[in-house]
Amino acid sequence: TLRKPISQSSMADWASKNLNMHTQGIFRRRISISNMLSWNGGSIKKPMLITSNRTIKKEACEMFKLVQSYMGDRQTRMDRNDVALVMVTKCWSMQGLRDELYIQLIRQTTDNMCYRSLAWGWELMAISLAFFSPSPKFQSYLEGYIYRHLDSDENIAQHIKELVDLKNKKITKSRKKRKQNTEDEGLPISTYAKYCYRKLQKVAITGGKKGLRKPTVEEITHARNAIVTPSLFGSSLEEIMLRQQDMYPGNKLPWVQTQLSQQVLALGGEQTEGIFRIPGDIDEVNALKLQVDQWRIPSSLSDPNIPASLLKLWYRELEEPVIPQQFYKECISNYENPDAAVAVVQLLPELNRLVLCYLIHFLQIFAQPSNVGRTKMDVNNLAMVMAPNCLRCQSNDPRIIFENTRKEMSFLRMLIVHLDTSFIKGLV
């Protein structure tokens, strides 16, 4: 879990220590921190953040132009998707550019008088968070900035109006007047902020996109769509069921859970050595995730480790674990008592109970002696690899985490061996 958002004064203190203070005019006067962190229609000649890396220094200035292009503040012939792809790929490949992009987005979404530009800036932040996290050093600053915008729509509209009025009073005939736009175009800023806040919490833990394949336009589009349409990954079970209501109104279980489970079996997963232990190719898992989020299962799958890895990821990324947090203590207290362990399952909310029973029924197939001989994954191994995806220890104490890991594993083992899941057959 993340720390509480830092205060405004702490953010100012952080900025004073880390911003690469810019200068202006023939006397090279230093620009104030507030101006450094306010929308800028021109270019920058050095990075926003202090760095000694020459490559980062050069790339940062070019990236600022790309940010302006994406937000509609600079003319470009490139498609906005392509602009986003160039930026995301640069930052995904070069870790040193990530904080620089986020601080540039903070600047360009502060005191921005054009609502459309402002919204596109927040959209770009949301897309970026789908691919990479800020550094631990910058994380609390970004979180504090996002947090201040969670319920700020009326304030933003009023602030834009005030800025426009002030600008109109000051503007002279010789200066080119920027096209103003205070009308709400697209989503409220709080919608972007709420999405970014949740996304930051997840990416800070997961670390973002993994693998060797560079980001694609399809992934950019998917990341943008996820702002409005929640992904099947990283959402709550209730959100997932609500989302599938139109397509599969009669289903009592998440489509993604049943489809991936059936794919593992269809590809002979119960006869595959090291299933659930040996990860599938990460790039292929990412590609499958993209398709599953569009309600598609490709017919070209051949390796059961691919859907098996994605299935584990789906359980692991659920907003709340399959076994909700309020039942955690009961689970680790009854890790040696079969009857008590089974009794905990009956206490779960109905949807969680069905999802967990489906998972246990699925694992019971692999725990059969005839399959264990092939997979080398007995009930202990199955419990070991799946327990972290069902239960989440909230402690930060390494000793407690280590001790509870053993209990979590033992609890899941009890369920695989003793829970009657015969009722789940044929349920979708």
C-alpha positions as CSV (number, residue, x, y, z in Angstrom):
1,T,0.0,0.0,0.0
2,L,1.1,3.6,-0.6
3,R,1.9,6.2,2.0
4,K,-0.7,8.9,2.6
5,P,-0.4,11.7,0.0
6,I,2.2,14.3,1.1
7,S,1.0,17.7,2.0
8,Q,1.2,20.8,-0.2
9,S,4.1,22.2,1.8
10,S,6.0,18.9,1.5
11,M,5.4,18.9,-2.2
12,A,6.8,22.4,-2.5
13,D,9.8,21.3,-0.5
14,W,10.3,18.3,-2.8
15,A,10.1,20.6,-5.8
16,S,12.6,23.0,-4.5
17,K,15.2,20.2,-4.0
18,N,14.6,18.3,-7.3
19,L,13.5,20.8,-9.9
20,N,16.2,21.8,-12.4
21,M,15.5,25.6,-12.1
22,H,15.1,27.3,-15.5
23,T,16.1,30.8,-16.3
24,Q,14.8,33.4,-18.8
25,G,15.7,36.7,-20.4
26,I,19.1,38.2,-21.2
27,F,19.9,38.4,-17.5
28,R,19.1,34.7,-17.1
29,R,16.8,35.3,-14.1
30,R,15.6,32.1,-12.4
31,I,12.0,31.2,-13.0
32,S,10.0,30.7,-9.8
33,I,8.8,27.2,-8.8
34,S,5.2,28.2,-9.4
35,N,6.1,29.3,-13.0
36,M,8.2,26.1,-13.5
37,L,5.1,24.1,-12.6
38,S,2.5,26.1,-14.7
39,W,1.4,25.5,-18.2
40,N,4.0,26.6,-20.8
41,G,3.3,27.2,-24.5
42,G,6.9,27.4,-25.5
43,S,9.7,24.9,-25.5
44,I,12.2,24.1,-22.7
45,K,16.0,24.1,-23.1
46,K,16.8,21.7,-20.3
47,P,15.0,18.9,-18.3
48,M,12.5,19.8,-15.6
49,L,14.3,17.5,-13.1
50,I,17.9,17.6,-12.1
51,T,20.0,14.9,-14.0
52,S,23.6,14.4,-15.1
53,N,22.6,11.9,-17.8
54,R,23.3,13.5,-21.2
55,T,20.9,11.3,-23.1
56,I,18.1,12.2,-20.6
57,K,18.9,15.9,-21.0
58,K,18.5,15.7,-24.8
59,E,15.4,13.4,-24.8
60,A,13.6,15.4,-22.1
61,C,13.4,18.6,-24.3
62,E,12.1,16.6,-27.2
63,M,9.6,14.8,-25.0
64,F,8.2,18.2,-23.8
65,K,7.4,18.9,-27.5
66,L,5.7,15.5,-27.8
67,V,3.6,16.2,-24.6
68,Q,2.5,19.5,-26.2
69,S,1.7,17.8,-29.4
70,Y,-0.5,15.2,-27.7
71,M,-2.3,17.9,-25.7
72,G,-3.0,19.9,-28.9
73,D,-0.8,22.8,-27.8
74,R,1.8,22.3,-30.6
75,Q,1.1,21.5,-34.3
76,T,2.1,18.1,-35.5
77,R,1.4,15.9,-38.5
78,M,1.6,12.8,-36.3
79,D,-1.6,11.0,-35.1
80,R,-2.1,11.4,-31.4
81,N,-1.9,7.6,-30.9
82,D,1.5,7.7,-32.6
83,V,2.7,10.6,-30.5
84,A,1.7,8.7,-27.3
85,L,3.4,5.5,-28.6
86,V,6.7,7.4,-29.2
87,M,6.6,8.9,-25.7
88,V,5.6,5.7,-23.9
89,T,8.2,3.6,-25.7
90,K,10.9,6.1,-24.8
91,C,10.0,6.1,-21.2
92,W,9.4,2.3,-21.1
93,S,12.9,1.8,-22.5
94,M,14.7,4.5,-20.5
95,Q,13.8,4.5,-16.8
96,G,15.4,7.9,-16.3
97,L,12.8,9.6,-18.5
98,R,9.8,8.4,-16.5
99,D,9.8,10.9,-13.7
100,E,10.6,13.6,-16.3
101,L,7.4,12.8,-18.3
102,Y,5.3,12.8,-15.1
103,I,6.6,16.2,-13.9
104,Q,6.1,17.6,-17.5
105,L,2.5,16.4,-17.4
106,I,2.0,18.0,-13.9
107,R,3.3,21.3,-15.3
108,Q,1.1,21.2,-18.4
109,T,-2.0,20.3,-16.5
110,T,-1.5,23.2,-14.0
111,D,-3.0,26.6,-14.8
112,N,-4.0,25.3,-18.2
113,M,-6.7,27.6,-19.7
114,C,-7.8,25.1,-22.4
115,Y,-10.1,22.4,-21.0
116,R,-9.5,20.1,-23.9
117,S,-5.8,20.4,-23.6
118,L,-6.1,19.8,-19.8
119,A,-8.2,16.7,-20.3
120,W,-5.7,15.3,-22.9
121,G,-2.9,15.9,-20.5
122,W,-4.6,13.8,-17.8
123,E,-5.5,11.2,-20.4
124,L,-1.8,10.9,-21.3
125,M,-0.9,10.5,-17.6
126,A,-3.5,7.7,-17.4
127,I,-2.0,6.0,-20.5
128,S,1.5,6.3,-19.1
129,L,0.6,4.7,-15.8
130,A,-0.5,1.6,-17.7
131,F,3.1,1.0,-18.8
132,F,5.4,2.2,-16.1
133,S,5.5,3.6,-12.6
134,P,7.3,6.7,-11.3
135,S,10.4,6.1,-9.2
136,P,9.9,5.6,-5.5
137,K,11.4,9.0,-4.9
138,F,8.8,10.7,-7.1
139,Q,5.9,8.5,-6.3
140,S,4.6,10.4,-3.3
141,Y,4.8,13.7,-5.1
142,L,2.8,12.4,-8.1
143,E,0.3,10.8,-5.7
144,G,-0.2,14.1,-3.9
145,Y,-0.8,15.9,-7.1
146,I,-3.4,13.4,-8.3
147,Y,-5.0,13.3,-4.9
148,R,-5.7,17.1,-5.0
149,H,-7.8,16.6,-8.2
150,L,-10.1,13.8,-7.1
151,D,-13.0,16.2,-6.4
152,S,-11.9,19.3,-8.2
153,D,-14.2,19.8,-11.2
154,E,-16.0,22.9,-10.0
155,N,-12.8,24.5,-8.8
156,I,-11.0,23.7,-12.1
157,A,-13.8,25.3,-14.2
158,Q,-13.8,28.4,-12.0
159,H,-10.0,28.5,-12.0
160,I,-9.9,28.3,-15.8
161,K,-12.5,31.2,-16.1
162,E,-10.4,33.3,-13.7
163,L,-7.2,32.6,-15.7
164,V,-8.9,33.5,-19.0
165,D,-10.3,36.7,-17.6
166,L,-6.9,37.7,-16.2
167,K,-5.2,36.8,-19.5
168,N,-7.7,38.8,-21.5
169,K,-7.0,41.9,-19.4
170,K,-3.2,41.6,-19.8
171,I,-3.1,40.6,-23.5
172,T,-1.8,43.1,-26.0
173,K,-2.4,43.4,-29.7
174,S,1.1,42.4,-30.6
175,R,0.9,39.1,-28.8
176,K,-0.8,36.2,-30.4
177,K,-3.9,35.2,-28.4
178,R,-4.2,31.5,-27.6
179,K,-7.5,30.0,-28.5
180,Q,-9.5,29.7,-25.3
181,N,-11.8,26.8,-24.5
182,T,-13.5,26.7,-21.1
183,E,-16.3,24.4,-22.2
184,D,-16.2,20.9,-20.8
185,E,-15.0,18.6,-23.6
186,G,-14.9,14.9,-22.7
187,L,-14.7,13.5,-19.2
188,P,-14.5,15.5,-16.0
189,I,-11.0,15.9,-14.7
190,S,-11.9,14.0,-11.5
191,T,-12.7,10.9,-13.6
192,Y,-9.2,10.9,-14.9
193,A,-7.7,11.7,-11.4
194,K,-9.7,8.8,-9.8
195,Y,-8.5,6.4,-12.5
196,C,-4.9,7.6,-12.2
197,Y,-5.0,7.3,-8.4
198,R,-6.1,3.7,-8.6
199,K,-3.7,3.0,-11.4
200,L,-0.7,4.5,-9.6
201,Q,-1.4,2.3,-6.5
202,K,-1.4,-0.8,-8.7
203,V,1.6,0.1,-11.0
204,A,3.7,1.1,-7.9
205,I,3.4,-2.6,-6.8
206,T,3.4,-4.4,-10.2
207,G,6.0,-2.2,-11.9
208,G,4.0,-1.9,-15.2
209,K,4.5,-3.6,-18.5
210,K,7.0,-6.4,-18.6
211,G,8.6,-8.4,-21.4
212,L,10.9,-7.6,-24.3
213,R,8.3,-6.5,-26.9
214,K,7.9,-2.7,-27.1
215,P,4.5,-1.1,-26.5
216,T,2.1,-1.2,-29.5
217,V,-0.6,1.2,-30.8
218,E,-3.1,-1.5,-29.8
219,E,-1.9,-1.3,-26.2
220,I,-2.0,2.5,-26.2
221,T,-5.7,2.4,-27.4
222,H,-6.5,-0.2,-24.8
223,A,-4.9,1.9,-22.1
224,R,-7.0,4.9,-23.2
225,N,-10.3,2.9,-23.4
226,A,-9.7,1.5,-19.9
227,I,-10.2,5.0,-18.4
228,V,-13.9,4.8,-19.3
229,T,-14.4,1.0,-19.7
230,P,-12.8,-0.8,-16.7
231,S,-10.4,-3.7,-17.6
232,L,-11.3,-7.3,-16.7
233,F,-7.9,-7.2,-14.9
234,G,-7.4,-5.1,-11.8
235,S,-11.1,-4.5,-11.2
236,S,-13.4,-5.8,-8.5
237,L,-15.4,-9.0,-9.0
238,E,-18.6,-6.9,-8.8
239,E,-17.4,-4.5,-11.6
240,I,-16.4,-7.5,-13.8
241,M,-19.8,-9.1,-13.4
242,L,-21.5,-5.8,-14.1
243,R,-19.5,-5.3,-17.2
244,Q,-20.3,-8.8,-18.6
245,Q,-24.0,-8.5,-17.9
246,D,-24.9,-7.3,-21.5
247,M,-22.8,-10.1,-23.2
248,Y,-23.4,-13.0,-20.7
249,P,-26.4,-12.1,-18.6
250,G,-27.0,-15.6,-17.4
251,N,-23.4,-16.3,-16.2
252,K,-22.9,-16.6,-12.4
253,L,-19.1,-16.6,-12.7
254,P,-16.7,-14.2,-14.4
255,W,-16.3,-15.0,-18.1
256,V,-12.5,-14.4,-17.9
257,Q,-12.1,-16.9,-15.1
258,T,-14.0,-19.8,-16.8
259,Q,-12.6,-19.2,-20.3
260,L,-9.0,-19.1,-19.2
261,S,-9.5,-22.2,-16.9
262,Q,-11.1,-24.1,-19.8
263,Q,-8.2,-23.0,-22.1
264,V,-5.6,-24.4,-19.7
265,L,-7.4,-27.8,-19.8
266,A,-8.2,-27.7,-23.5
267,L,-4.4,-27.3,-24.2
268,G,-3.6,-30.3,-21.9
269,G,-2.4,-28.3,-18.9
270,E,-3.3,-31.1,-16.5
271,Q,-0.6,-33.2,-18.3
272,T,2.0,-30.4,-18.6
273,E,5.0,-30.6,-16.3
274,G,5.4,-27.6,-14.0
275,I,2.0,-26.1,-14.9
276,F,1.4,-22.9,-12.8
277,R,5.0,-23.0,-11.7
278,I,6.7,-22.4,-15.1
279,P,5.6,-19.0,-16.4
280,G,4.5,-18.6,-20.0
281,D,6.3,-16.3,-22.3
282,I,5.6,-12.8,-20.9
283,D,5.1,-11.1,-24.3
284,E,2.6,-13.8,-25.3
285,V,0.8,-13.5,-22.0
286,N,0.6,-9.7,-22.6
287,A,-0.8,-10.3,-26.1
288,L,-3.4,-12.7,-24.7
289,K,-4.4,-10.3,-22.0
290,L,-5.1,-7.6,-24.6
291,Q,-7.4,-10.0,-26.5
292,V,-9.2,-11.3,-23.4
293,D,-9.9,-7.7,-22.4
294,Q,-11.8,-7.5,-25.7
295,W,-13.7,-10.7,-25.0
296,R,-11.7,-12.7,-27.4
297,I,-9.9,-16.0,-27.0
298,P,-7.6,-16.7,-30.0
299,S,-7.7,-20.1,-31.6
300,S,-3.9,-20.0,-32.2
301,L,-2.9,-20.8,-28.6
302,S,-0.8,-23.9,-28.2
303,D,1.1,-23.5,-24.9
304,P,-1.1,-24.1,-21.7
305,N,1.4,-22.1,-19.7
306,I,0.2,-18.9,-21.5
307,P,-3.5,-19.0,-20.3
308,A,-2.3,-20.5,-16.9
309,S,0.0,-17.5,-16.3
310,L,-2.7,-15.0,-17.3
311,L,-5.2,-16.8,-15.0
312,K,-2.9,-16.4,-12.1
313,L,-2.4,-12.8,-13.0
314,W,-6.2,-12.2,-13.1
315,Y,-6.6,-13.6,-9.6
316,R,-3.5,-11.7,-8.3
317,E,-4.6,-8.3,-9.8
318,L,-8.2,-8.4,-8.5
319,E,-8.9,-5.1,-6.7
320,E,-9.9,-7.1,-3.6
321,P,-8.6,-10.7,-3.3
322,V,-11.0,-13.6,-3.9
323,I,-11.0,-14.1,-0.1
324,P,-11.8,-10.6,1.1
325,Q,-9.5,-8.9,3.6
326,Q,-12.0,-9.2,6.5
327,F,-11.7,-13.0,6.4
328,Y,-7.9,-13.1,6.3
329,K,-7.4,-13.6,10.0
330,E,-9.9,-16.4,10.1
331,C,-8.1,-18.2,7.3
332,I,-4.6,-18.1,8.8
333,S,-6.1,-19.0,12.2
334,N,-7.7,-22.2,10.8
335,Y,-4.9,-23.3,8.5
336,E,-4.7,-26.7,10.2
337,N,-8.4,-27.4,10.8
338,P,-10.2,-28.8,7.8
339,D,-13.7,-28.2,9.1
340,A,-13.0,-24.6,10.2
341,A,-11.3,-23.9,6.9
342,V,-14.3,-25.1,4.9
343,A,-16.6,-23.2,7.3
344,V,-14.8,-19.9,6.4
345,V,-15.7,-20.5,2.7
346,Q,-19.4,-20.6,3.6
347,L,-19.1,-17.2,5.3
348,L,-17.9,-15.5,2.1
349,P,-20.2,-13.2,0.0
350,E,-22.0,-15.3,-2.6
351,L,-19.9,-14.1,-5.6
352,N,-16.6,-14.6,-3.8
353,R,-17.7,-18.1,-2.6
354,L,-18.6,-19.2,-6.2
355,V,-15.4,-17.8,-7.7
356,L,-13.3,-19.5,-4.9
357,C,-15.1,-22.8,-5.2
358,Y,-14.6,-22.7,-9.0
359,L,-10.9,-22.2,-8.5
360,I,-10.6,-25.0,-5.9
361,H,-12.6,-27.4,-8.2
362,F,-10.2,-26.5,-11.0
363,L,-7.1,-27.2,-8.8
364,Q,-8.6,-30.4,-7.6
365,I,-8.4,-31.7,-11.2
366,F,-4.6,-31.1,-11.1
367,A,-4.3,-32.6,-7.7
368,Q,-5.5,-36.0,-8.9
369,P,-2.7,-38.6,-8.6
370,S,-2.9,-39.5,-12.3
371,N,-2.2,-35.9,-13.2
372,V,0.4,-35.2,-10.5
373,G,2.6,-37.9,-12.1
374,R,2.8,-35.9,-15.2
375,T,2.8,-32.3,-13.9
376,K,5.0,-32.9,-10.8
377,M,2.6,-30.4,-9.1
378,D,1.1,-32.1,-6.1
379,V,-1.3,-30.5,-3.7
380,N,1.5,-28.8,-1.8
381,N,3.0,-27.2,-4.9
382,L,-0.5,-26.1,-6.2
383,A,-1.2,-24.5,-2.8
384,M,2.2,-22.8,-2.8
385,V,1.8,-21.1,-6.3
386,M,-1.9,-20.2,-5.9
387,A,-2.2,-19.0,-2.3
388,P,-0.6,-15.6,-2.9
389,N,-3.2,-15.0,-5.6
390,C,-6.1,-15.6,-3.2
391,L,-4.9,-14.1,0.1
392,R,-3.1,-10.9,0.8
393,C,-1.1,-10.2,4.0
394,Q,-1.4,-6.5,4.9
395,S,1.6,-6.5,7.3
396,N,4.9,-4.8,6.4
397,D,6.8,-6.9,8.9
398,P,9.0,-9.4,7.0
399,R,8.7,-11.9,9.8
400,I,4.9,-11.8,9.9
401,I,4.8,-12.0,6.1
402,F,7.1,-15.1,6.1
403,E,5.1,-16.8,8.9
404,N,1.7,-16.0,7.3
405,T,2.9,-17.3,3.8
406,R,3.2,-20.8,5.3
407,K,-0.3,-20.5,6.9
408,E,-1.8,-19.2,3.7
409,M,-0.4,-22.1,1.8
410,S,-1.6,-24.6,4.4
411,F,-5.1,-23.0,4.4
412,L,-5.4,-23.4,0.6
413,R,-4.1,-26.9,0.8
414,M,-6.9,-27.7,3.3
415,L,-9.5,-26.5,0.8
416,I,-8.1,-28.4,-2.2
417,V,-8.1,-31.6,-0.1
418,H,-11.4,-31.2,1.9
419,L,-13.7,-28.7,0.2
420,D,-16.7,-30.3,-1.7
421,T,-17.0,-28.5,-5.0
422,S,-19.1,-31.0,-6.8
423,F,-21.9,-28.4,-7.2
424,I,-19.7,-26.2,-9.3
425,K,-19.7,-28.7,-12.3
426,G,-21.3,-27.1,-15.4
427,L,-21.6,-23.7,-13.7
428,V,-20.6,-20.8,-15.9
